Amino acid sequence: MEHYVMISHFENEQDDQDFRAKAVTNYPRHKIEEHEDITYVGFAAREQAEVEDFLDSILNRFGISDKDFVALYYSRDNETIQRNMVMGPDRLVENLTEKVSQDEHVNRLSRLLNYDYVEAMPNP
């Protein structure tokens, strides 16, 4: 299992909540943390391509604006944290995360990427 953290933001707040709800239904081993206006969804899954395909398939059910984004964070082999934009440009997630300290943001990502989802939920 690999660990991922997703941050999403939709102009329509209900769409944002519905999108996250659909995502965590597919990934029962998850943990949600909120800080300021950012909701971090950490979860365990297999392949990154499968995760991105699944998130993309959910996105097809929503009306998307140019202010909406989905960012997926991951880290492999103790490398630095990487971000892949599933939808939207980098600047949107950067604008949202600049509201919190960079240290707090990175610490929260690190904590969720290193969280033991299997131990926390052995039989989802």
CNS distance restraints for C-alpha pairs under 8 A (distance, minus, plus):
assign (resid   1 and name CA) (resid  44 and name CA) 5.97 0.50 0.50
assign (resid   1 and name CA) (resid  45 and name CA) 5.42 0.50 0.50
assign (resid   1 and name CA) (resid  46 and name CA) 5.00 0.50 0.50
assign (resid   1 and name CA) (resid  47 and name CA) 7.98 0.50 0.50
assign (resid   2 and name CA) (resid  44 and name CA) 5.58 0.50 0.50
assign (resid   2 and name CA) (resid  45 and name CA) 5.47 0.50 0.50
assign (resid   2 and name CA) (resid  46 and name CA) 5.65 0.50 0.50
assign (resid   2 and name CA) (resid  47 and name CA) 7.18 0.50 0.50
assign (resid   3 and name CA) (resid  42 and name CA) 7.15 0.50 0.50
assign (resid   3 and name CA) (resid  43 and name CA) 5.75 0.50 0.50
assign (resid   3 and name CA) (resid  44 and name CA) 4.56 0.50 0.50
assign (resid   3 and name CA) (resid  45 and name CA) 6.36 0.50 0.50
assign (resid   3 and name CA) (resid  74 and name CA) 6.50 0.50 0.50
assign (resid   3 and name CA) (resid  75 and name CA) 7.76 0.50 0.50
assign (resid   3 and name CA) (resid 112 and name CA) 7.92 0.50 0.50
assign (resid   3 and name CA) (resid 113 and name CA) 5.38 0.50 0.50
assign (resid   3 and name CA) (resid 114 and name CA) 7.39 0.50 0.50
assign (resid   4 and name CA) (resid  42 and name CA) 5.61 0.50 0.50
assign (resid   4 and name CA) (resid  43 and name CA) 5.49 0.50 0.50
assign (resid   4 and name CA) (resid  44 and name CA) 6.34 0.50 0.50
assign (resid   4 and name CA) (resid  45 and name CA) 7.51 0.50 0.50
assign (resid   4 and name CA) (resid  72 and name CA) 6.66 0.50 0.50
assign (resid   4 and name CA) (resid  73 and name CA) 5.58 0.50 0.50
assign (resid   4 and name CA) (resid  74 and name CA) 4.95 0.50 0.50
assign (resid   4 and name CA) (resid  75 and name CA) 7.88 0.50 0.50
assign (resid   4 and name CA) (resid 112 and name CA) 7.78 0.50 0.50
assign (resid   4 and name CA) (resid 113 and name CA) 6.00 0.50 0.50
assign (resid   5 and name CA) (resid  40 and name CA) 6.41 0.50 0.50
assign (resid   5 and name CA) (resid  41 and name CA) 5.34 0.50 0.50
assign (resid   5 and name CA) (resid  42 and name CA) 4.17 0.50 0.50
assign (resid   5 and name CA) (resid  43 and name CA) 6.37 0.50 0.50
assign (resid   5 and name CA) (resid  72 and name CA) 5.77 0.50 0.50
assign (resid   5 and name CA) (resid  73 and name CA) 4.99 0.50 0.50
assign (resid   5 and name CA) (resid  74 and name CA) 6.60 0.50 0.50
assign (resid   5 and name CA) (resid 109 and name CA) 6.79 0.50 0.50
assign (resid   5 and name CA) (resid 112 and name CA) 6.75 0.50 0.50
assign (resid   5 and name CA) (resid 113 and name CA) 6.63 0.50 0.50
assign (resid   6 and name CA) (resid  40 and name CA) 5.97 0.50 0.50
assign (resid   6 and name CA) (resid  41 and name CA) 5.10 0.50 0.50
assign (resid   6 and name CA) (resid  42 and name CA) 6.39 0.50 0.50
assign (resid   6 and name CA) (resid  70 and name CA) 6.98 0.50 0.50
assign (resid   6 and name CA) (resid  71 and name CA) 5.63 0.50 0.50
assign (resid   6 and name CA) (resid  72 and name CA) 4.60 0.50 0.50
assign (resid   6 and name CA) (resid  73 and name CA) 6.22 0.50 0.50
assign (resid   7 and name CA) (resid  38 and name CA) 7.16 0.50 0.50
assign (resid   7 and name CA) (resid  39 and name CA) 6.19 0.50 0.50
assign (resid   7 and name CA) (resid  40 and name CA) 5.35 0.50 0.50
assign (resid   7 and name CA) (resid  41 and name CA) 6.53 0.50 0.50
assign (resid   7 and name CA) (resid  70 and name CA) 5.84 0.50 0.50
assign (resid   7 and name CA) (resid  71 and name CA) 5.25 0.50 0.50
assign (resid   7 and name CA) (resid  72 and name CA) 6.64 0.50 0.50
assign (resid   8 and name CA) (resid  16 and name CA) 6.86 0.50 0.50
assign (resid   8 and name CA) (resid  20 and name CA) 7.79 0.50 0.50
assign (resid   8 and name CA) (resid  39 and name CA) 7.45 0.50 0.50
assign (resid   8 and name CA) (resid  68 and name CA) 7.60 0.50 0.50
assign (resid   8 and name CA) (resid  69 and name CA) 5.60 0.50 0.50
assign (resid   8 and name CA) (resid  70 and name CA) 4.28 0.50 0.50
assign (resid   8 and name CA) (resid  71 and name CA) 6.23 0.50 0.50
assign (resid   9 and name CA) (resid  13 and name CA) 7.90 0.50 0.50
assign (resid   9 and name CA) (resid  16 and name CA) 5.94 0.50 0.50
assign (resid   9 and name CA) (resid  67 and name CA) 7.98 0.50 0.50
assign (resid   9 and name CA) (resid  68 and name CA) 5.47 0.50 0.50
assign (resid   9 and name CA) (resid  69 and name CA) 5.45 0.50 0.50
assign (resid   9 and name CA) (resid  70 and name CA) 6.60 0.50 0.50
assign (resid  10 and name CA) (resid  15 and name CA) 6.37 0.50 0.50
assign (resid  10 and name CA) (resid  16 and name CA) 5.04 0.50 0.50
assign (resid  10 and name CA) (resid  64 and name CA) 7.70 0.50 0.50
assign (resid  10 and name CA) (resid  65 and name CA) 7.66 0.50 0.50
assign (resid  10 and name CA) (resid  67 and name CA) 6.85 0.50 0.50
assign (resid  10 and name CA) (resid  68 and name CA) 4.42 0.50 0.50
assign (resid  10 and name CA) (resid  69 and name CA) 6.58 0.50 0.50
assign (resid  11 and name CA) (resid  15 and name CA) 7.98 0.50 0.50
assign (resid  11 and name CA) (resid  16 and name CA) 7.77 0.50 0.50
assign (resid  11 and name CA) (resid  65 and name CA) 7.06 0.50 0.50
assign (resid  11 and name CA) (resid  67 and name CA) 6.21 0.50 0.50
assign (resid  11 and name CA) (resid  68 and name CA) 5.99 0.50 0.50
assign (resid  12 and name CA) (resid  16 and name CA) 6.55 0.50 0.50
assign (resid  13 and name CA) (resid  17 and name CA) 6.36 0.50 0.50
assign (resid  14 and name CA) (resid  18 and name CA) 6.06 0.50 0.50
assign (resid  15 and name CA) (resid  19 and name CA) 5.92 0.50 0.50
assign (resid  15 and name CA) (resid  62 and name CA) 7.04 0.50 0.50
assign (resid  16 and name CA) (resid  20 and name CA) 6.31 0.50 0.50
assign (resid  17 and name CA) (resid  21 and name CA) 6.13 0.50 0.50
assign (resid  18 and name CA) (resid  22 and name CA) 6.22 0.50 0.50
assign (resid  19 and name CA) (resid  23 and name CA) 6.26 0.50 0.50
assign (resid  19 and name CA) (resid  58 and name CA) 7.09 0.50 0.50
assign (resid  19 and name CA) (resid  59 and name CA) 7.54 0.50 0.50
assign (resid  20 and name CA) (resid  24 and name CA) 6.19 0.50 0.50
assign (resid  20 and name CA) (resid  41 and name CA) 7.93 0.50 0.50
assign (resid  21 and name CA) (resid  25 and name CA) 6.20 0.50 0.50
assign (resid  22 and name CA) (resid  26 and name CA) 6.73 0.50 0.50
assign (resid  22 and name CA) (resid  58 and name CA) 7.42 0.50 0.50
assign (resid  23 and name CA) (resid  27 and name CA) 6.47 0.50 0.50
assign (resid  23 and name CA) (resid  55 and name CA) 6.96 0.50 0.50
assign (resid  23 and name CA) (resid  58 and name CA) 7.83 0.50 0.50
assign (resid  24 and name CA) (resid  28 and name CA) 5.84 0.50 0.50
assign (resid  24 and name CA) (resid  29 and name CA) 7.97 0.50 0.50
assign (resid  24 and name CA) (resid  30 and name CA) 6.70 0.50 0.50
assign (resid  24 and name CA) (resid  43 and name CA) 7.95 0.50 0.50
assign (resid  27 and name CA) (resid  43 and name CA) 6.46 0.50 0.50
assign (resid  27 and name CA) (resid  44 and name CA) 6.91 0.50 0.50
assign (resid  27 and name CA) (resid  45 and name CA) 6.91 0.50 0.50
assign (resid  28 and name CA) (resid  43 and name CA) 7.81 0.50 0.50
assign (resid  28 and name CA) (resid 124 and name CA) 5.96 0.50 0.50
assign (resid  29 and name CA) (resid  43 and name CA) 5.64 0.50 0.50
assign (resid  29 and name CA) (resid  44 and name CA) 5.82 0.50 0.50
assign (resid  29 and name CA) (resid 117 and name CA) 5.51 0.50 0.50
assign (resid  29 and name CA) (resid 118 and name CA) 6.86 0.50 0.50
assign (resid  29 and name CA) (resid 120 and name CA) 7.86 0.50 0.50
assign (resid  29 and name CA) (resid 121 and name CA) 6.09 0.50 0.50
assign (resid  29 and name CA) (resid 124 and name CA) 6.70 0.50 0.50
assign (resid  30 and name CA) (resid  41 and name CA) 6.86 0.50 0.50
assign (resid  30 and name CA) (resid  42 and name CA) 5.41 0.50 0.50
assign (resid  30 and name CA) (resid  43 and name CA) 4.04 0.50 0.50
assign (resid  30 and name CA) (resid  44 and name CA) 6.58 0.50 0.50
assign (resid  30 and name CA) (resid 117 and name CA) 6.53 0.50 0.50
assign (resid  31 and name CA) (resid  41 and name CA) 5.91 0.50 0.50
assign (resid  31 and name CA) (resid  42 and name CA) 5.17 0.50 0.50
assign (resid  31 and name CA) (resid  43 and name CA) 6.35 0.50 0.50
assign (resid  31 and name CA) (resid 112 and name CA) 7.58 0.50 0.50
assign (resid  31 and name CA) (resid 117 and name CA) 7.93 0.50 0.50
assign (resid  32 and name CA) (resid  39 and name CA) 6.95 0.50 0.50
assign (resid  32 and name CA) (resid  40 and name CA) 5.68 0.50 0.50
assign (resid  32 and name CA) (resid  41 and name CA) 4.59 0.50 0.50
assign (resid  32 and name CA) (resid  42 and name CA) 6.25 0.50 0.50
assign (resid  33 and name CA) (resid  39 and name CA) 5.90 0.50 0.50
assign (resid  33 and name CA) (resid  40 and name CA) 5.16 0.50 0.50
assign (resid  33 and name CA) (resid  41 and name CA) 6.59 0.50 0.50
assign (resid  34 and name CA) (resid  38 and name CA) 5.74 0.50 0.50
assign (resid  34 and name CA) (resid  39 and name CA) 4.45 0.50 0.50
assign (resid  34 and name CA) (resid  40 and name CA) 6.04 0.50 0.50
assign (resid  35 and name CA) (resid  39 and name CA) 6.52 0.50 0.50
assign (resid  35 and name CA) (resid  40 and name CA) 8.00 0.50 0.50
assign (resid  36 and name CA) (resid  99 and name CA) 7.78 0.50 0.50
assign (resid  36 and name CA) (resid 100 and name CA) 7.20 0.50 0.50
assign (resid  37 and name CA) (resid  96 and name CA) 7.74 0.50 0.50
assign (resid  38 and name CA) (resid  96 and name CA) 7.42 0.50 0.50
assign (resid  38 and name CA) (resid  97 and name CA) 7.46 0.50 0.50
assign (resid  40 and name CA) (resid 109 and name CA) 7.89 0.50 0.50
assign (resid  42 and name CA) (resid 112 and name CA) 5.39 0.50 0.50
assign (resid  42 and name CA) (resid 113 and name CA) 6.80 0.50 0.50
assign (resid  43 and name CA) (resid 112 and name CA) 7.86 0.50 0.50
assign (resid  43 and name CA) (resid 117 and name CA) 6.95 0.50 0.50
assign (resid  44 and name CA) (resid 117 and name CA) 6.29 0.50 0.50
assign (resid  44 and name CA) (resid 118 and name CA) 7.87 0.50 0.50
assign (resid  45 and name CA) (resid  51 and name CA) 7.16 0.50 0.50
assign (resid  46 and name CA) (resid  50 and name CA) 7.35 0.50 0.50
assign (resid  46 and name CA) (resid  51 and name CA) 7.62 0.50 0.50
assign (resid  47 and name CA) (resid  51 and name CA) 6.46 0.50 0.50
assign (resid  48 and name CA) (resid  52 and name CA) 6.17 0.50 0.50
assign (resid  49 and name CA) (resid  53 and name CA) 6.06 0.50 0.50
assign (resid  50 and name CA) (resid  54 and name CA) 6.07 0.50 0.50
assign (resid  51 and name CA) (resid  55 and name CA) 6.18 0.50 0.50
assign (resid  52 and name CA) (resid  56 and name CA) 5.98 0.50 0.50
assign (resid  52 and name CA) (resid  86 and name CA) 6.48 0.50 0.50
assign (resid  53 and name CA) (resid  57 and name CA) 6.13 0.50 0.50
assign (resid  54 and name CA) (resid  58 and name CA) 6.45 0.50 0.50
assign (resid  55 and name CA) (resid  59 and name CA) 6.31 0.50 0.50
assign (resid  55 and name CA) (resid  86 and name CA) 7.61 0.50 0.50
assign (resid  56 and name CA) (resid  60 and name CA) 6.65 0.50 0.50
assign (resid  56 and name CA) (resid  86 and name CA) 7.07 0.50 0.50
assign (resid  56 and name CA) (resid  87 and name CA) 7.97 0.50 0.50
assign (resid  57 and name CA) (resid  61 and name CA) 7.57 0.50 0.50
assign (resid  58 and name CA) (resid  62 and name CA) 7.60 0.50 0.50
assign (resid  59 and name CA) (resid  64 and name CA) 7.87 0.50 0.50
assign (resid  64 and name CA) (resid  68 and name CA) 6.40 0.50 0.50
assign (resid  66 and name CA) (resid  88 and name CA) 7.23 0.50 0.50
assign (resid  67 and name CA) (resid  88 and name CA) 7.61 0.50 0.50
assign (resid  67 and name CA) (resid  92 and name CA) 7.04 0.50 0.50
assign (resid  68 and name CA) (resid  87 and name CA) 7.60 0.50 0.50
assign (resid  68 and name CA) (resid  88 and name CA) 6.29 0.50 0.50
assign (resid  68 and name CA) (resid  92 and name CA) 7.71 0.50 0.50
assign (resid  69 and name CA) (resid  85 and name CA) 7.54 0.50 0.50
assign (resid  69 and name CA) (resid  86 and name CA) 7.49 0.50 0.50
assign (resid  69 and name CA) (resid  87 and name CA) 5.04 0.50 0.50
assign (resid  69 and name CA) (resid  88 and name CA) 4.50 0.50 0.50
assign (resid  69 and name CA) (resid  89 and name CA) 7.20 0.50 0.50
assign (resid  69 and name CA) (resid  92 and name CA) 6.81 0.50 0.50
assign (resid  69 and name CA) (resid  93 and name CA) 7.12 0.50 0.50
assign (resid  70 and name CA) (resid  85 and name CA) 6.11 0.50 0.50
assign (resid  70 and name CA) (resid  86 and name CA) 5.38 0.50 0.50
assign (resid  70 and name CA) (resid  87 and name CA) 5.09 0.50 0.50
assign (resid  70 and name CA) (resid  88 and name CA) 6.70 0.50 0.50
assign (resid  71 and name CA) (resid  83 and name CA) 6.59 0.50 0.50
assign (resid  71 and name CA) (resid  84 and name CA) 5.85 0.50 0.50
assign (resid  71 and name CA) (resid  85 and name CA) 4.54 0.50 0.50
assign (resid  71 and name CA) (resid  86 and name CA) 5.69 0.50 0.50
assign (resid  71 and name CA) (resid  87 and name CA) 7.03 0.50 0.50
assign (resid  71 and name CA) (resid  93 and name CA) 7.15 0.50 0.50
assign (resid  72 and name CA) (resid  83 and name CA) 5.62 0.50 0.50
assign (resid  72 and name CA) (resid  84 and name CA) 5.21 0.50 0.50
assign (resid  72 and name CA) (resid  85 and name CA) 6.21 0.50 0.50
assign (resid  72 and name CA) (resid  86 and name CA) 6.68 0.50 0.50
assign (resid  73 and name CA) (resid  81 and name CA) 6.65 0.50 0.50
assign (resid  73 and name CA) (resid  82 and name CA) 5.55 0.50 0.50
assign (resid  73 and name CA) (resid  83 and name CA) 4.43 0.50 0.50
assign (resid  73 and name CA) (resid  84 and name CA) 6.38 0.50 0.50
assign (resid  73 and name CA) (resid 109 and name CA) 7.72 0.50 0.50
assign (resid  74 and name CA) (resid  81 and name CA) 5.75 0.50 0.50
assign (resid  74 and name CA) (resid  82 and name CA) 5.40 0.50 0.50
assign (resid  74 and name CA) (resid  83 and name CA) 6.53 0.50 0.50
assign (resid  74 and name CA) (resid 113 and name CA) 6.90 0.50 0.50
assign (resid  75 and name CA) (resid  79 and name CA) 5.75 0.50 0.50
assign (resid  75 and name CA) (resid  80 and name CA) 6.12 0.50 0.50
assign (resid  75 and name CA) (resid  81 and name CA) 4.81 0.50 0.50
assign (resid  75 and name CA) (resid  82 and name CA) 5.95 0.50 0.50
assign (resid  75 and name CA) (resid 113 and name CA) 7.30 0.50 0.50
assign (resid  76 and name CA) (resid  80 and name CA) 7.87 0.50 0.50
assign (resid  81 and name CA) (resid 110 and name CA) 7.74 0.50 0.50
assign (resid  85 and name CA) (resid  89 and name CA) 6.89 0.50 0.50
assign (resid  85 and name CA) (resid  90 and name CA) 6.72 0.50 0.50
assign (resid  88 and name CA) (resid  92 and name CA) 7.12 0.50 0.50
assign (resid  89 and name CA) (resid  93 and name CA) 7.67 0.50 0.50
assign (resid  90 and name CA) (resid  94 and name CA) 6.28 0.50 0.50
assign (resid  91 and name CA) (resid  95 and name CA) 5.94 0.50 0.50
assign (resid  92 and name CA) (resid  96 and name CA) 6.41 0.50 0.50
assign (resid  93 and name CA) (resid  97 and name CA) 6.07 0.50 0.50
assign (resid  94 and name CA) (resid  98 and name CA) 5.97 0.50 0.50
assign (resid  95 and name CA) (resid  99 and name CA) 7.40 0.50 0.50
assign (resid  97 and name CA) (resid 101 and name CA) 7.93 0.50 0.50
assign (resid  97 and name CA) (resid 102 and name CA) 7.72 0.50 0.50
assign (resid  97 and name CA) (resid 105 and name CA) 7.21 0.50 0.50
assign (resid  98 and name CA) (resid 102 and name CA) 7.21 0.50 0.50
assign (resid 100 and name CA) (resid 104 and name CA) 6.80 0.50 0.50
assign (resid 100 and name CA) (resid 105 and name CA) 6.67 0.50 0.50
assign (resid 101 and name CA) (resid 105 and name CA) 6.30 0.50 0.50
assign (resid 102 and name CA) (resid 106 and name CA) 6.11 0.50 0.50
assign (resid 103 and name CA) (resid 107 and name CA) 5.92 0.50 0.50
assign (resid 104 and name CA) (resid 108 and name CA) 6.05 0.50 0.50
assign (resid 105 and name CA) (resid 109 and name CA) 6.25 0.50 0.50
assign (resid 106 and name CA) (resid 110 and name CA) 6.00 0.50 0.50
assign (resid 107 and name CA) (resid 111 and name CA) 6.03 0.50 0.50
assign (resid 108 and name CA) (resid 112 and name CA) 6.25 0.50 0.50
assign (resid 109 and name CA) (resid 113 and name CA) 5.99 0.50 0.50
assign (resid 110 and name CA) (resid 114 and name CA) 6.06 0.50 0.50
assign (resid 111 and name CA) (resid 115 and name CA) 5.97 0.50 0.50
assign (resid 116 and name CA) (resid 120 and name CA) 6.28 0.50 0.50
assign (resid 117 and name CA) (resid 121 and name CA) 6.01 0.50 0.50
assign (resid 117 and name CA) (resid 122 and name CA) 7.80 0.50 0.50
assign (resid 118 and name CA) (resid 122 and name CA) 4.89 0.50 0.50
assign (resid 118 and name CA) (resid 123 and name CA) 7.96 0.50 0.50
